[in-house]
């Protein structure tokens, strides 16, 4: 496979992202029994406290792989069926024929046609995806709001459908994963966070990982700086933020080391059975929140920027207000890598309202390529 681990090159590539404008970032790359960890920049722009590779971090939609794995574990136990209608388990949240037409699998792979609830929960984001017509005011106003997941789901269900159940391309929607959280609670009798911990986090031995239940990150962590396409200048720290706005869709807190361990075990068939992993890797085209069409499975997606002939990588990316993460594992189990950043929406918008390319984008892409190969 041409496995390599070049610490000097990885250090330089990480530093290049910091020099391009990222306040701080940290990463871990594992290749067999070899491990590199690195960090560049600051965790606190006011004090100059440096980032370190062991910090806990809000990892955003990387959470979806954990939630999906918990659902697959329940499918293996026979408490639910992937191709059963949602209405069989949750007759209330999606009323009428839609609840009968939408299956558990469609929630997992974003082909349910259910709309994203976030523009309805955050009034200043109402115009999304027309970014130039949005604003960041709601992010601050609702920082400590405790959202009811049933109300958020209701917003997504009541919104104009993003598509027909089972239609492709699907449309990425956090509404799907809040419903999966409700589904887990229904079939297990446990809070979704507890179910995911018992079925996924604890068996994997992830000591620094858990779904957030409040506004604070316990243990050392970086501040998380949100710029909202440079409408917040200077970027504002959102590391303290109630995470009920995403729950089992994107509220996980973890470390780069724990995520590498998790994806290594998952791809080895040690979190879910190999047959369930195969289901997770069956992809369909899905339109991402950035408007790109990507291949998406059941809480997993392949790495897009691969060279011809390179072994495939699987994992997930994620963002929250101020924080971002990408975690990937090679399908053969030989290599895993994860990188975490503490600034989001750093791009300005052009005259058409689209994010302009930024030096951070190119530097991060270069680090991703190196993390996957060298």
C-alpha positions as CSV (number, residue, x, y, z in Angstrom):
1,X,0.0,0.0,0.0
2,X,3.0,2.3,0.1
3,X,2.3,3.1,3.8
4,X,4.4,6.0,5.1
5,X,4.3,8.2,8.1
6,X,6.4,11.4,7.6
7,X,6.3,13.4,10.9
8,X,8.2,16.4,9.5
9,X,6.0,16.7,6.5
10,X,2.8,16.3,8.6
11,X,4.1,19.0,11.1
12,X,4.8,21.3,8.2
13,X,1.4,20.7,6.6
14,X,-0.4,21.4,9.8
15,X,1.6,24.6,10.4
16,X,0.7,25.7,6.8
17,X,-3.0,25.6,7.7
18,X,-2.3,27.8,10.8
19,X,-0.3,30.3,8.7
20,X,-3.2,30.4,6.2
21,X,-5.4,31.8,8.9
22,X,-6.6,29.0,11.1
23,X,-6.2,30.0,14.8
24,X,-5.5,26.5,15.9
25,X,-5.8,22.9,14.8
26,X,-4.6,19.5,15.9
27,X,-4.5,16.0,14.4
28,X,-3.5,12.4,14.8
29,X,-2.5,9.9,12.0
30,X,-2.1,6.2,12.7
31,X,-0.4,3.8,10.3
32,X,-0.4,0.3,11.7
33,X,1.4,0.6,15.1
34,X,3.0,4.0,14.2
35,X,1.3,7.1,15.5
36,X,1.9,10.8,14.8
37,X,0.2,13.6,16.7
38,X,0.6,17.3,16.0
39,X,-0.8,20.7,16.8
40,X,-0.3,24.2,15.5
41,X,-1.6,27.6,16.6
42,X,-3.6,28.7,19.6
43,X,-6.6,27.4,21.6
44,X,-7.3,30.9,22.9
45,X,-6.7,33.9,20.8
46,X,-6.9,36.2,23.9
47,X,-4.4,34.4,26.0
48,X,-2.2,32.7,23.4
49,X,-2.7,29.3,25.1
50,X,-1.5,26.8,22.5
51,X,-3.5,23.9,21.1
52,X,-2.4,20.4,21.9
53,X,-3.2,17.1,20.2
54,X,-5.1,15.7,23.3
55,X,-7.8,18.4,23.6
56,X,-11.5,17.4,23.7
57,X,-13.5,18.9,20.8
58,X,-17.0,19.3,19.5
59,X,-16.9,17.1,16.4
60,X,-20.3,18.0,14.8
61,X,-21.8,15.5,12.4
62,X,-19.2,12.9,13.0
63,X,-21.8,12.1,15.6
64,X,-24.0,10.7,12.8
65,X,-21.7,7.6,12.5
66,X,-22.2,6.9,16.2
67,X,-25.9,7.3,16.0
68,X,-26.1,5.2,12.8
69,X,-24.0,2.4,14.5
70,X,-26.4,2.4,17.4
71,X,-29.3,2.0,15.0
72,X,-27.5,-0.9,13.2
73,X,-26.9,-2.5,16.6
74,X,-30.6,-2.4,17.3
75,X,-31.3,-3.8,13.8
76,X,-29.0,-6.7,14.6
77,X,-30.8,-7.3,17.8
78,X,-34.1,-7.4,15.9
79,X,-35.8,-4.5,17.7
80,X,-36.1,-2.6,14.4
81,X,-35.9,-3.1,10.7
82,X,-33.9,-0.9,8.3
83,X,-36.6,-1.1,5.7
84,X,-39.5,-0.8,8.0
85,X,-41.6,2.4,7.9
86,X,-40.8,5.0,10.6
87,X,-44.5,5.0,11.5
88,X,-44.2,1.4,12.8
89,X,-42.1,2.8,15.7
90,X,-42.9,6.5,15.8
91,X,-46.5,7.0,14.6
92,X,-46.6,10.6,15.8
93,X,-43.8,12.8,14.4
94,X,-44.3,12.1,10.7
95,X,-48.0,11.9,10.2
96,X,-50.1,10.4,7.4
97,X,-48.7,8.7,4.4
98,X,-45.2,10.2,4.8
99,X,-44.6,8.2,8.0
100,X,-45.6,5.0,6.1
101,X,-43.4,5.8,3.1
102,X,-40.2,6.9,5.0
103,X,-38.1,4.0,6.2
104,X,-35.4,3.8,8.8
105,X,-32.8,3.4,6.0
106,X,-34.1,6.6,4.4
107,X,-33.4,8.5,7.6
108,X,-29.9,7.1,7.8
109,X,-28.9,7.9,4.2
110,X,-30.8,11.3,3.9
111,X,-33.3,10.1,1.3
112,X,-36.4,10.7,3.5
113,X,-37.2,14.0,1.8
114,X,-37.5,15.7,5.2
115,X,-36.3,19.2,5.2
116,X,-33.6,20.7,7.4
117,X,-35.0,22.3,10.5
118,X,-32.1,24.7,11.3
119,X,-33.4,27.7,9.2
120,X,-36.6,27.5,11.2
121,X,-35.0,27.1,14.6
122,X,-32.6,30.0,14.0
123,X,-34.6,33.0,12.7
124,X,-31.5,34.8,11.2
125,X,-30.8,31.7,9.1
126,X,-34.3,31.6,7.6
127,X,-33.0,32.4,4.1
128,X,-30.5,29.5,4.1
129,X,-29.1,28.3,1.7
130,X,-29.1,31.9,0.4
131,X,-26.1,32.8,2.5
132,X,-25.9,36.5,1.7
133,X,-29.5,36.9,3.1
134,X,-28.7,35.2,6.4
135,X,-27.1,36.6,9.5
136,X,-25.4,35.4,12.7
137,X,-27.6,37.1,15.2
138,X,-29.6,34.0,16.3
139,X,-26.4,32.1,17.1
140,X,-25.8,34.5,20.0
141,X,-29.4,35.0,20.9
142,X,-30.1,31.3,21.2
143,X,-26.7,30.3,22.7
144,X,-28.3,29.0,25.9
145,X,-31.7,27.9,24.5
146,X,-32.7,24.4,25.5
147,X,-34.4,23.1,22.4
148,X,-37.0,20.3,22.5
149,X,-36.1,17.7,19.8
150,X,-39.8,17.0,19.1
151,X,-40.3,20.7,18.3
152,X,-37.2,20.7,16.0
153,X,-38.4,17.6,14.2
154,X,-41.8,19.3,13.8
155,X,-40.1,22.2,12.1
156,X,-38.5,19.9,9.6
157,X,-41.6,17.9,9.0
158,X,-43.8,21.0,8.5
159,X,-41.3,22.6,6.1
160,X,-41.7,22.1,2.3
161,X,-40.3,18.7,1.5
162,X,-36.8,18.4,0.2
163,X,-37.8,15.5,-2.0
164,X,-39.9,12.4,-2.1
165,X,-39.3,9.5,0.2
166,X,-36.6,7.3,-1.3
167,X,-35.8,9.7,-4.1
168,X,-32.3,10.5,-5.2
169,X,-30.3,12.6,-4.9
170,X,-31.2,12.8,-1.3
171,X,-30.8,16.0,0.7
172,X,-28.7,16.1,3.8
173,X,-30.9,17.0,6.8
174,X,-30.3,16.9,10.5
175,X,-34.0,16.3,10.9
176,X,-33.4,12.7,9.9
177,X,-30.9,12.1,12.8
178,X,-33.0,13.7,15.4
179,X,-35.8,11.3,14.4
180,X,-33.3,8.4,14.7
181,X,-32.5,9.6,18.2
182,X,-36.3,9.4,19.0
183,X,-36.4,6.0,17.4
184,X,-33.6,4.7,19.6
185,X,-35.4,6.0,22.7
186,X,-38.6,4.3,21.6
187,X,-37.1,0.8,21.0
188,X,-34.7,0.8,23.9
189,X,-36.5,2.8,26.6
190,X,-33.3,4.8,27.2
191,X,-32.3,8.3,26.3
192,X,-30.6,8.4,22.9
193,X,-27.3,9.6,24.5
194,X,-27.3,6.6,26.9
195,X,-28.2,4.1,24.2
196,X,-25.3,5.3,22.0
197,X,-22.9,5.2,25.0
198,X,-23.9,1.6,25.9
199,X,-24.0,0.2,22.4
200,X,-21.2,2.1,20.7
201,X,-19.0,4.4,22.9
202,X,-18.4,2.1,25.9
203,X,-17.7,-1.1,23.9
204,X,-15.2,0.8,21.8
205,X,-13.3,1.9,24.9
206,X,-13.6,5.6,24.1
207,X,-12.8,7.2,27.4
208,X,-12.9,10.8,26.2
209,X,-16.0,10.6,24.1
210,X,-19.7,11.4,24.9
211,X,-22.7,13.3,23.7
212,X,-23.1,16.7,25.2
213,X,-26.0,17.2,27.5
214,X,-25.4,20.9,28.3
215,X,-23.5,24.0,27.1
216,X,-20.0,23.3,28.4
217,X,-17.1,21.1,27.3
218,X,-15.6,19.3,30.3
219,X,-11.8,18.8,30.4
220,X,-9.2,20.8,28.5
221,X,-10.5,22.1,25.1
222,X,-10.0,24.9,22.6
223,X,-12.2,27.9,22.2
224,X,-14.3,27.6,19.0
225,X,-14.4,30.7,16.8
226,X,-17.4,31.3,14.5
227,X,-17.1,33.8,11.7
228,X,-20.3,33.1,9.7
229,X,-18.8,34.0,6.4
230,X,-17.0,37.0,7.9
231,X,-20.2,38.6,9.1
232,X,-18.8,38.1,12.7
233,X,-15.5,40.1,12.8
234,X,-13.6,39.3,14.8
235,X,-14.9,35.7,15.1
236,X,-16.8,35.0,18.3
237,X,-16.1,32.1,20.7
238,X,-19.0,29.6,20.7
239,X,-17.3,26.8,22.7
240,X,-20.0,27.4,25.4
241,X,-23.2,26.7,23.6
242,X,-26.2,24.5,24.5
243,X,-26.0,21.5,22.1
244,X,-29.7,20.6,22.2
245,X,-30.0,22.3,18.8
246,X,-28.4,19.1,17.2
247,X,-28.6,16.4,19.9
248,X,-27.8,12.9,18.4
249,X,-27.2,14.5,15.0
250,X,-24.1,16.5,15.9
251,X,-23.5,17.0,19.6
252,X,-20.6,14.5,20.2
253,X,-17.5,15.6,22.1
254,X,-14.4,13.5,21.5
255,X,-10.6,13.6,20.8
256,X,-8.7,12.9,17.6
257,X,-7.3,9.7,19.2
258,X,-10.7,8.4,20.2
259,X,-12.1,9.0,16.8
260,X,-9.2,7.2,15.1
261,X,-9.8,4.3,17.4
262,X,-13.5,4.3,16.7
263,X,-13.3,4.3,13.0
264,X,-10.5,1.6,13.0
265,X,-12.8,-0.6,15.0
266,X,-15.8,0.2,12.9
267,X,-14.1,-0.6,9.6
268,X,-12.8,-3.8,11.2
269,X,-16.3,-5.0,11.9
270,X,-15.9,-4.7,15.6
271,X,-18.6,-2.1,16.3
272,X,-21.3,-3.5,14.1
273,X,-21.3,-6.9,12.4
274,X,-19.6,-7.1,9.0
275,X,-23.0,-7.4,7.3
276,X,-24.2,-4.2,9.0
277,X,-21.0,-2.4,8.0
278,X,-21.7,-3.4,4.4
279,X,-25.1,-1.8,4.7
280,X,-23.4,1.4,6.1
281,X,-21.2,1.5,3.0
282,X,-24.0,1.2,0.5
283,X,-24.1,4.8,-0.8
284,X,-26.6,6.9,-2.7
285,X,-26.1,10.5,-4.1
286,X,-27.0,13.1,-1.5
287,X,-26.8,16.9,-1.8
288,X,-24.7,18.2,1.1
289,X,-25.4,21.4,3.0
290,X,-22.7,23.1,0.8
291,X,-24.8,22.2,-2.3
292,X,-22.4,19.5,-3.6
293,X,-23.6,16.0,-4.5
294,X,-21.7,13.4,-2.4
295,X,-21.9,9.7,-2.0
296,X,-23.5,8.9,1.4
297,X,-24.2,5.6,3.1
298,X,-25.7,5.0,6.5
299,X,-23.9,7.5,8.6
300,X,-20.7,7.1,6.6
301,X,-19.3,8.6,3.5
302,X,-16.1,7.9,1.5
303,X,-13.3,10.4,1.2
304,X,-13.8,12.3,-2.0
305,X,-10.2,13.5,-2.8
306,X,-8.5,10.3,-3.5
307,X,-5.8,9.7,-6.1
308,X,-6.5,7.0,-8.8
309,X,-5.8,3.6,-7.4
310,X,-5.6,4.7,-3.8
311,X,-7.4,2.5,-1.3
312,X,-10.7,3.9,-0.2
313,X,-11.2,5.8,3.1
314,X,-14.5,6.0,5.0
315,X,-15.5,8.3,7.8
316,X,-17.4,11.5,8.4
317,X,-16.9,15.3,8.6
318,X,-18.6,17.6,11.0
319,X,-19.0,21.3,12.0
320,X,-20.7,23.1,14.8
321,X,-20.6,26.8,15.7
322,X,-16.9,27.4,15.7
323,X,-15.6,23.9,15.4
324,X,-14.8,21.4,12.6
325,X,-13.6,17.9,12.4
326,X,-12.8,15.3,9.7
327,X,-12.1,11.7,10.6
328,X,-11.2,9.0,8.1
329,X,-10.1,5.4,8.1
330,X,-8.8,3.3,5.3
331,X,-11.1,0.5,4.4
332,X,-8.4,-2.2,4.9
333,X,-7.8,-0.9,8.5
334,X,-4.2,0.0,7.9
335,X,-4.4,3.8,8.4
336,X,-6.6,6.3,10.2
337,X,-6.4,10.1,10.5
338,X,-8.4,12.8,12.2
339,X,-8.0,16.6,12.2
340,X,-9.9,19.2,14.3
341,X,-10.0,23.0,13.7
342,X,-11.2,25.9,15.9
343,X,-12.6,28.3,13.3
344,X,-15.7,27.9,11.0
345,X,-17.2,29.7,8.0
346,X,-13.9,31.6,7.4
347,X,-14.8,32.4,3.8
348,X,-16.1,35.7,2.6
349,X,-19.0,35.7,0.2
350,X,-18.6,36.8,-3.4
351,X,-21.0,39.0,-5.4
352,X,-23.2,36.0,-6.1
353,X,-23.4,35.0,-2.4
354,X,-21.1,32.0,-2.7
355,X,-18.1,31.4,-0.4
356,X,-14.9,32.7,-1.9
357,X,-11.9,30.3,-2.0
358,X,-9.5,31.0,0.9
359,X,-6.0,29.9,1.6
360,X,-7.2,27.8,4.5
361,X,-9.2,25.6,2.1
362,X,-6.1,24.8,0.0
363,X,-3.9,24.2,3.0
364,X,-6.5,21.9,4.7
365,X,-6.9,19.9,1.5
366,X,-3.1,19.5,1.2
367,X,-3.0,18.2,4.8
368,X,-5.9,15.8,4.1
369,X,-4.0,14.4,1.1
370,X,-0.8,14.0,3.2
371,X,-2.7,12.5,6.1
372,X,-4.1,9.8,3.8
373,X,-0.8,9.0,2.1
374,X,2.3,10.2,3.8
